[in-house]
Amino acid sequence: MAKLFNYIKVAYGMYFKRRLIFFYYINNRIFENVELDSGVNFSIIKNVDEYLDSCNKFKIPPSRHYLNRFANNATFYFTHNNSDYLSYGWAITNCDSFCLEYIHLSMKIGNSAFILFDFNTNENYRKLGHYTKLLSRIIQENSDYALLGYTAPSNPGSIKGIVNSGFTTLGTYRRSEHSKFFAALNENGVQISKSRKKYLTK
C-alpha cells in the first residue's frame, strides 16, 4: 500500500510539474525571406482529399485527428522532394477551443492569430535545417498574423529551430501558470485567450 501511495504521489507531482516553452511571432515585424533548397517544395493543404493524396504520395504518416482538424479551420503545411516529405506541421486559427492536454491549457484563437502544433521532420532528413525552413515559410505565408508555437524545454533541437526561424521566446509555463501565460500573450498583442468551452482535442 505504501508503494502504491508513493507511486501516486510521484506521478501526481510530475503531472503538475509539466512545462512547455512558448514562442511567438508578431505580424508586420521585419522578416527576411528564406529560400528553400533546390528540389524542395513547400505545400499548403486545406482539405481532407488533398491531405490524403499528399500522405500517400510523400509517405506522410496520417494523423488520426485529421478530420477534426480540417473541420476546425486547421491547415497542414509541409516541405517535400519528389518522393518524400521532409518536414510537416499544422496551424489552426479562428477556433473556439484548442487544448494542449500536456498542461491542460484550453485556448480560444481569434481570427488574427495561429497556433502551430504537431510538427515532425522525416528521420531520414534530420539535422539539415528543414524544420527551421518550414517554420520560416509558414511565417512568410502568414506574415499579417500573430503566430504561437511551443515545445518541451527538454528539446534543444526544436528550440533552436523555432528561434532560428524568426520566433521570439514568450516564456515557460506549467499547468498552474495559465494566468501568467495569457497575460504575456495579451502584453505582446497575440489574440489568444482562455476558453471555457469543452475543448477540442488536437
C-alpha positions as CSV (number, residue, x, y, z in Angstrom):
1,M,0.0,0.0,0.0
2,A,2.9,2.3,0.9
3,K,4.5,1.7,-2.5
4,L,1.2,2.5,-4.3
5,F,0.9,5.7,-2.3
6,N,4.4,6.8,-3.2
7,Y,3.9,6.0,-6.8
8,I,0.7,8.1,-6.9
9,K,2.4,10.9,-5.1
10,V,5.3,11.0,-7.6
11,A,3.0,10.7,-10.6
12,Y,0.8,13.5,-9.3
13,G,3.8,15.7,-8.6
14,M,5.3,15.1,-12.1
15,Y,1.9,15.9,-13.7
16,F,1.8,19.3,-12.2
17,K,5.4,20.0,-13.0
18,R,4.9,19.5,-16.7
19,R,6.1,22.6,-18.6
20,L,6.0,23.9,-22.2
21,I,8.1,26.7,-23.6
22,F,6.2,29.1,-25.9
23,F,7.4,31.3,-28.8
24,Y,5.6,34.0,-30.7
25,Y,5.8,35.9,-33.9
26,I,4.0,39.3,-34.2
27,N,2.6,40.3,-37.6
28,N,4.3,43.1,-39.6
29,R,7.7,42.6,-38.0
30,I,10.6,42.8,-40.4
31,F,11.4,39.3,-41.7
32,E,14.0,38.1,-44.2
33,N,12.6,35.8,-46.8
34,V,14.1,32.3,-46.8
35,E,14.6,30.3,-49.9
36,L,14.2,26.5,-49.9
37,D,17.0,24.2,-51.2
38,S,17.0,23.2,-54.8
39,G,14.5,20.4,-55.4
40,V,12.5,21.2,-52.2
41,N,8.9,22.3,-52.4
42,F,6.5,23.9,-49.9
43,S,2.9,22.9,-49.9
44,I,-0.3,24.1,-48.1
45,I,-3.2,21.7,-47.6
46,K,-6.7,22.9,-46.5
47,N,-8.9,19.9,-47.2
48,V,-9.2,16.2,-46.5
49,D,-8.8,14.9,-50.0
50,E,-5.6,16.8,-50.8
51,Y,-4.2,15.8,-47.4
52,L,-4.8,12.1,-48.0
53,D,-3.4,12.3,-51.5
54,S,-0.3,14.0,-50.2
55,C,0.1,11.4,-47.4
56,N,0.0,8.7,-50.0
57,K,2.4,10.4,-52.4
58,F,5.0,11.7,-50.0
59,K,4.8,8.9,-47.3
60,I,3.4,11.2,-44.6
61,P,2.0,9.3,-41.6
62,P,-1.7,10.4,-41.4
63,S,-2.8,12.0,-38.2
64,R,-5.7,10.2,-36.5
65,H,-7.2,13.6,-35.8
66,Y,-7.1,15.0,-39.4
67,L,-10.9,15.0,-39.9
68,N,-11.4,17.0,-36.7
69,R,-8.6,19.4,-37.5
70,F,-9.8,20.3,-41.0
71,A,-13.3,20.7,-39.6
72,N,-12.0,23.3,-37.2
73,N,-10.0,25.6,-39.5
74,A,-6.7,23.8,-39.4
75,T,-4.2,24.0,-42.2
76,F,-1.4,21.4,-43.0
77,Y,2.0,22.6,-44.2
78,F,4.8,20.5,-45.4
79,T,8.0,20.5,-47.4
80,H,9.0,17.7,-49.7
81,N,11.1,16.5,-52.6
82,N,9.8,14.4,-55.4
83,S,9.2,11.3,-53.3
84,D,9.4,12.0,-49.5
85,Y,8.1,14.6,-47.0
86,L,10.9,16.4,-45.3
87,S,9.1,18.3,-42.5
88,Y,5.4,19.0,-41.7
89,G,3.2,20.8,-39.2
90,W,-0.3,22.1,-38.5
91,A,-1.7,25.5,-37.8
92,I,-5.1,26.5,-36.5
93,T,-7.0,29.8,-36.4
94,N,-10.4,31.1,-35.5
95,C,-11.1,28.2,-33.1
96,D,-13.3,28.5,-30.0
97,S,-11.4,25.9,-28.1
98,F,-8.0,24.3,-28.7
99,C,-6.4,22.3,-25.9
100,L,-2.8,21.4,-25.1
101,E,-3.6,18.4,-22.9
102,Y,0.0,18.1,-21.7
103,I,-0.5,21.2,-19.4
104,H,-4.3,21.1,-19.6
105,L,-4.4,24.5,-21.3
106,S,-7.6,25.4,-23.3
107,M,-7.4,28.4,-25.7
108,K,-9.7,30.5,-27.8
109,I,-7.9,31.6,-31.0
110,G,-9.0,34.8,-32.7
111,N,-9.0,35.3,-36.5
112,S,-5.8,37.3,-36.4
113,A,-3.7,34.5,-34.8
114,F,-2.5,31.0,-35.5
115,I,-1.3,28.3,-33.1
116,L,1.3,26.0,-34.7
117,F,1.4,22.4,-33.5
118,D,2.2,18.7,-34.2
119,F,5.4,19.2,-36.2
120,N,7.7,16.4,-37.3
121,T,10.7,16.0,-39.5
122,N,11.4,12.9,-41.5
123,E,14.1,10.9,-39.6
124,N,15.9,10.4,-42.9
125,Y,16.3,14.1,-43.4
126,R,17.0,15.5,-39.9
127,K,19.7,17.9,-38.9
128,L,19.6,19.5,-42.4
129,G,17.6,22.6,-41.4
130,H,14.2,21.5,-42.9
131,Y,12.3,22.2,-39.7
132,T,13.6,25.8,-39.4
133,K,12.9,26.5,-43.1
134,L,9.4,25.1,-42.9
135,L,8.6,27.4,-40.0
136,S,10.2,30.3,-41.9
137,R,7.9,29.6,-44.9
138,I,4.9,29.4,-42.6
139,I,5.8,32.9,-41.2
140,Q,6.2,34.2,-44.7
141,E,2.8,32.8,-45.7
142,N,1.1,34.3,-42.6
143,S,3.1,37.5,-42.0
144,D,0.0,39.5,-41.3
145,Y,-0.9,37.3,-38.4
146,A,0.4,36.6,-34.9
147,L,1.8,33.1,-34.6
148,L,2.3,31.0,-31.4
149,G,4.4,27.9,-31.2
150,Y,5.6,25.7,-28.4
151,T,7.8,22.7,-27.5
152,A,9.2,20.9,-24.4
153,P,12.0,22.6,-22.6
154,S,13.9,19.3,-22.8
155,N,14.1,19.5,-26.7
156,P,17.0,21.8,-27.5
157,G,16.9,21.0,-31.2
158,S,13.3,22.1,-31.5
159,I,14.0,25.3,-29.5
160,K,16.9,26.1,-31.8
161,G,14.9,25.6,-34.9
162,I,12.0,27.7,-33.7
163,V,14.2,30.6,-32.6
164,N,16.3,30.5,-35.8
165,S,13.1,30.7,-37.9
166,G,12.2,34.1,-36.5
167,F,10.2,33.4,-33.4
168,T,10.7,35.2,-30.0
169,T,10.6,33.4,-26.7
170,L,7.4,34.1,-24.7
171,G,8.2,32.1,-21.6
172,T,8.0,28.7,-20.0
173,Y,4.7,27.8,-18.3
174,R,3.2,24.9,-16.3
175,R,-0.4,23.9,-15.6
176,S,-0.5,26.2,-12.5
177,E,0.6,29.3,-14.5
178,H,-2.2,29.7,-17.1
179,S,-2.9,33.2,-15.9
180,K,0.7,34.3,-16.4
181,F,0.6,32.7,-19.9
182,F,-2.5,34.6,-21.0
183,A,-1.2,37.9,-19.5
184,A,2.0,37.5,-21.5
185,L,0.1,36.9,-24.7
186,N,-2.0,40.0,-24.1
187,E,1.0,42.1,-23.4
188,N,2.6,41.1,-26.7
189,G,-0.6,41.6,-28.8
190,V,-1.4,37.9,-29.5
191,Q,-5.1,37.4,-29.9
192,I,-5.4,34.2,-28.0
193,S,-7.4,34.0,-24.8
194,K,-8.7,31.4,-22.3
195,S,-11.5,29.2,-23.4
196,R,-14.2,28.0,-21.1
197,K,-15.8,25.7,-23.6
198,K,-15.4,22.0,-23.9
199,Y,-12.0,21.8,-25.6
200,L,-11.1,20.5,-29.0
201,T,-8.5,17.7,-28.6
202,K,-5.8,18.1,-31.2
